[in-house]
Amino acid sequence: MQLTTWGILVIFIIGLLFTATHSSQTVQEAFEGRVNASQRCPDILIQKGSELYLHNSRIAKVPGVNPLKFNDLEEYAEFMEWQRSQGIRCPVLYLQHTFDAQGKPVYKIRPSPMEPQGGLPPAPTPTPASSDRIEDADNPPLDANAYPAFDPMEPKAWSVTDEANHRAHANYMSANPMKTNWGGDKYTQSLIDAGRYSGNEVKIRV
């Protein structure tokens, strides 16, 4: 056998021995630590208005003890500093009591009471791939000469119409020297001579 085949076989045997000798009961949860410490760790923080309530869902509710009540965010920050100075680090689920669009009370998960990120959507919204194709022009007999519908979420929806207008203006020469598609002084003079601006002449006495 080749060296790589022997290496794969040895790794497979080591993995087989590991799974045979270790069970899920002996593996310790990394977040919880010791069993006694995890029993005492609060795991839910609920904010109602300016007040915060720190719950431990694994033990019984006792008024003043579980949940711990903080009148404002500063009191909770001081408690967290004390906890960390004692070497206690508990992962906490932060819930904010708020109201939805129908006026019903709901609890929203936030990353942290210090940085709640309340203006962000609950899930990331992927940006749709934009295309210059007019979606409304899929029905040729009815939508042959129609303008595309306005879509505020699709900033490039107007680009097809804009491009058509640009092409039309590129082929059209203007007699106005202030425009980018000005036909030149000879073109303007030819329009004046043809009588296009008759009645708009200004006569100045010298």
Phi, psi and omega in degrees: 000156179280166182296321180294324178294318177297319180297317178296320180295318179295316179297321178297318180293319178297317177297322178295317178295321180296314180291333179283329185264339182253136177246168181290339179289331182278343180279126183266138178293129185291324183285325189273332180073222180290155183296316181294321180293322181290332177292328184269354184279124172291144186234355180226130175241121181244130177252123174237106185068233177267349182273145178237140180237122180258111185258152166240108186285351183269349180237169184290153178282127177231122182302129180087341181249309177222101013271155171278133182255132175240131183288332178208179184291331180294320178297319179294321179296321177295320178296320179295321177297318178296316180301315181290329176293335177271001180081017180262120178231109183246126174289127187238134173273119183263121179242136179247125178283121182212184181239142179274187183294335179271001180084011179271140178289132179223161174250122180252137178282129177238156181293321184196149175292336179284322179231079186288337182052052184289338182276352182279151176292156182296337177222146179296133181261118180290142178284123181292145177291122184274147177221156180275002182284135179281118183289331183281351183266025180279351182247084191306318183295326185268325188251029185295315183248023184271151173281151177290150179290152179279128178236109183293338181273352182241095186292342182265008183294332182275351190293331179293313178295318180297321179294321178296318178296322180295318178296319180295319180287332179292326179279344183264128177262136181259150176273354182275119181290349180275352181265155182289334180261036180293134182281353180105169184291326179293322179294317179295317180295325179294324177291323178294316180294329180284352177089020180294326183253026179294134184097347179252010182287149177248125179257127181247128176276133180250000000 
